[in-house]
Amino acid sequence: MIMDKDTAFFGHPIGLRTLFLTEMWERMSYYGMRALLVLYMTGSLTGFNPGMGLSAMDANAIYGIYVGMVYFMVVPGGWIADNILGHQKAVLLGAIIIALGHFTLAIPIEQTFFLGLILVVLGTGLLKGNISTIVGSLYRDNDQRRDSGYTIFYMSINIGSTLGFLICSYLGEKIGWHYGFGAAGVGMAFGVYQYINYRHLLGDAGLNPNDMLDSRRASLISWTKRSLVLMFIVIGLGLFGLISIDPRVFAENFAYFLTIVAGAYFIYLYGFAGLNSSEKKNLLLLFVLFIGAAAFWSGFDQSASSLSIFARDYTDLSIAGFIIPIGWLQFANPIFVVTFAPIFAGIWAHLGRMNMDPSLPLKFAIGLIFMALSFIVMVYAVKLAMVSAPVGMQWLLITYLLQTWGELALSPIGLSAFSKYSPKKYMGQMFGLWFLASAIGGVLAGLLGGDATVDGLNSVQPIFTFMIQYYVVIAIALIVMAYLFKKKESS
């Protein structure tokens, strides 16, 4: 008996399997390498596993710039896929560039370190948003499986990140930093191999770019080539030291730039993209979710920033006499996701059957409240460490558990919302905007992480207290907006 290809992967289209495995290996490489970044940059210049010897302030700023750039480049990556390559080709090209970036990071030279980061940024820009777009394209507009399909796809992220933390953290911290970076490259190479071999299962989903006149496409290709040449010239000048950059100043200005870009693009779509009234209403909803997501990721990305330094300097990492790698604490998050994702999906489904399913802004508010609770836990852990360090690792594990619950209330719901409510003509670029929220959050995570660690424990507590306050304020604002949206719909 031949299984229907539309239900061959856990009741979903068989093409979801190709995307699941590609995303799994990409996230293995991304999170495995990311767990090492701040530790490597702040590591001593001497010892058995020397690092770069940077200050916590500079290292966190570079980390924030890197995370911000990774997700910012998803916007032009979506544009290139929409108008030139098609989403399938963009994912393939992005995967190859990411693999090259990780292998470049494995070369123990400072210049190749930054070149490797740049390649990972460029490759992720082509892959990350476009692979999520293809997931949505596997389903018809009214297919009720779309939300659960994104939940299954989201599981691949957490399986991959678990592998990355497990393998790359052990090799990087216990054997040598560049072995960890190299392992990330091997993982991404597996992703490239399976995507090439099983890409045909995607069918026409995301295969072709938007329809347009040949002359218009030729003009866009020419403009893109000129932009790429200019970008590589700037990159080359920086790598050869002809352009000097202060990481902290650059990160601050980059945060302002990303915010302006996001705001300008939402204004353009609302006022000048020819959207109808229904599409404009949906766009306002997505803008509200965008604000909540940016705030959420600024705390969530502390896991490889201030929380990683807290784990290294103030946490007892011994289990039965074995000192675990610092990065191993971080795979608590993906394990929690795999454990609790079905529970959250079941809760939403049960509430939906009772006509009590929370609105999208309300679900985002729930996610932010969980994030606030996680930093309340960390404030108590910091107070304890100031009296008697090191503290038990249970404080970080509880923090990651609360952040995971927040993630499950926000991230897969946001992906599904941007797939369902985005204007169809701008689908790739709208997913770019979703990840632009992650970019803003990542830069803020680096800036806040630098402020938190600049003076040891003395500077951690006030920064974490500030984060608690702004999560509560934004959550309350989202609850009010949820009420206003509901009232407007019922009137």
Secondary structure, 3 states (H helix, E strand, C coil): CCCCCCCCECCECCHHHHHHHHHHHHHHHHHHHHHHHHHHHHCCCCCCCCCCCCCHHHHHHHHHHHHHHHHHCHHHHHHHHHHHHCHHHHHHHHHHHHHHHHHHHCCCCHHHHHHHHHHHHHHHHHHHHHHHHHHHHCCCCCCCCHHHHHHHHHHHHHHHHHHHHHHHHHHHHHHCHHHHHHHHHHHHHHHHHHHHHHHHHHCCCCCCCCCCCHHHHHHHHHHHHHHHHHHHHHHHHHHCCCCCCCHHHHHHHHHHHHHHHHHHHHHHHHHHCCCCHHHHHHHHHHHHHHHHHHHHHHHHHHHHCHHHHHHHHHEECEECCEECCHHHHHHHHHHHHHHHHHHHHHHHHHHHHCCCCCCHHHHHHHHHHHHHHHHHHHHHHHHHHHHCCCEECHHHHHHHHHHHHHHHHHHHHHHHHHHHHCCHHHHHHHHHHHHHHHHHHHHHHHHHHHHHHCCCHHHHHHHHHHHHHHHHHHHHHHHHHHHHHHHHHHC
